[in-house]
Amino acid sequence: MNHPPLAGGGRAGLFLTVFVTGAAVMVIELLGTRMIAPFYGASLYVWSSLISITMIALALGYFVGGRWADRAERTGLSLVIALAGLLTLTIPWLTRPVLLATDPLGLRAGAFASALALFLPSLTMLGMVSPFAIKLYTARIDGVGSSAGSIYAVSTVGSVVGTLVLGFFLFPFVGSREILVGLGVLLLMLGLAIAVVEKKYLGNSRLLPCLFLAALAAGLLPAIVVGRSSGNDQFHIQSERESLYGWVRVIDHPANDLRVMTSDASAIGAETISNGENRLTYQNIVDALPSLAPGIRRALVVGLGAGKMANTLHERYGIATDTLEIDPAVADAAADYFGFKPRGKNIIGDARYEIRHLTGPYDLIIHDCFTGGSEPSHLLTVETLTQLRGLLSDHGIMALNFVAFYDGGRNPSLASVSRTLEQVFPHQLFFVSEPGENFNDFIFLATNHPIDIAAQGLPEAQQTWLAQRRLPLDNAGGTIITDNYNPLEHLQIAKAENYRRVVIDAFGPELMVR
């Protein structure tokens, strides 16, 4: 390996190239979850799939790139980067057909297969850049170590900068589809520029193949940037917005007089189109809570959804209600399409952080963060519940909604929720939303004092409603959930797969992909 070393400008250009491609790797990996999540959810399985595919692609790229670099006459880097650009451009174009094709595989296999098909090609080409760069940068065999260290260091710095720029600046303001298109175009332009440099200084060039790839990309662009569907004959999309936490949409089904808010593949709010009446049965328990805890003056809702429970507490009972929601897109959709009006503090942020800064006491806390899709399991640990109990008044109630299978009262996830609540609250009651259905919303009422629903002066209709939904629960097989040990997402695999199937069957798979 003895050849003339690159001049100062050549080395600077090479460092810039590996910096940009290192940033591109992380941008594609992070955006991968946002492309897949609307269909498979933003669960641990989607993240694990993307990280695994990225590592596989880089390993392949390093291996194949090293072989190719040894056989090439110091050219070929331009073609590698141009190919990476073209393959990146095709990701938004291929997302819909790939997700629909992998749907029959289920949540885990489908997420992995879709990540494999969509992201392995472009990430593999980007992985090939470092071996090529090392080959170009190294003039003598005894300089390989320092050359490789410098190249990988610059590439890693690029990955760090790409991650920060995407998360802090790009993604809050630009959609993932547009970012991927822009990244693909940038890589193609970089490939063309390197091809020109190769021709000028190295004699050989891949300029014609790079121009061909750029022309091919230009022909594909109209199909790649085509707008999203506005619905179909049955469903009409009233609003959609991509946020840091999900793809939030408001969907109308006029034939059923139904308006639904979804975040990725989870339904988080529903009402009638005609009069705004709540359509999520489990939320009707709000009508009974003021009678179960007389003297409620102040409430906190963790997980806003469509804002129906917060509205009910204020409009029917005059209770000042603070709301806490992690996703600003959800809060905006609740206000714009579901009539939510803040009647207290309207806090946007992650509950684990924000509840540390709240000042109690609250007479009622409604914990409604657990949807049918991926679960914010860090919000159901002993540590989180202890923080919430610290905000609760002595006579207060915490109501917690949880989606699961009942399985005769022996479901391990329900048992784990119950056992975890036992570590924090001395008393709890357990209710089901839809009696007779195995897959359901379940409501836990946790308190510092005993509750007797027959002795609270409840109206007879509310007593009957609660009594019909009271169920036994065997929590002996449950696990106490802590920050240190939290198996909840694993315990809820069957639930996540079933819920996803219910939502897709309700709306149709075409409506749930981008």
Buried (B, 14 or more C-beta within 10 A) or exposed (E): EEEEBBEEEBBEBBBEBBBBBBBBBBBBBBBBBBBBBBBBBBBBBBBBBBBEBBEBBBEBBBBBBBEBBEEBEBBBBBBBBBBBBBBBBBBBBBBBEBBBBBBEEBBBEBBBBBBBBBBBBBBBBBBBBBBBBBBBBBBEEEBBEEBBEBBBEBBBBBBEBBBEBBBEEBBEEEBBBBBBBBBBBBBBBBBBBBBEBBBEBEEEBBBEBBBEBBEBBEEBBEEBEEEEBEBEEBBBBBBBBBBEBBBBBBBBBEEEBBBBBBBBBBBBBBBEBEEBEBBBBBBBBBBBBBBBBEEBEBBBBBBBBBBBBBBBBBEEBEBBBBBBBBBBBBBBBBBEBBBBEBBBBBBBBBBBEBBEEBEBBBBBBBBBBBBBBBBBBBBBBBEBBEBBBEBBBEBBBBBBBBBBBBBEEBBBBBBBBBBBBBEBBEBBBBBBBEEEEEBBBBBBBBBBEEBEBEEBEBEEEBBEBBEEBEBEBEBEEBBEBEEEEBEBBEBBBBBBBBBBBBBBEBBEBEBBBB
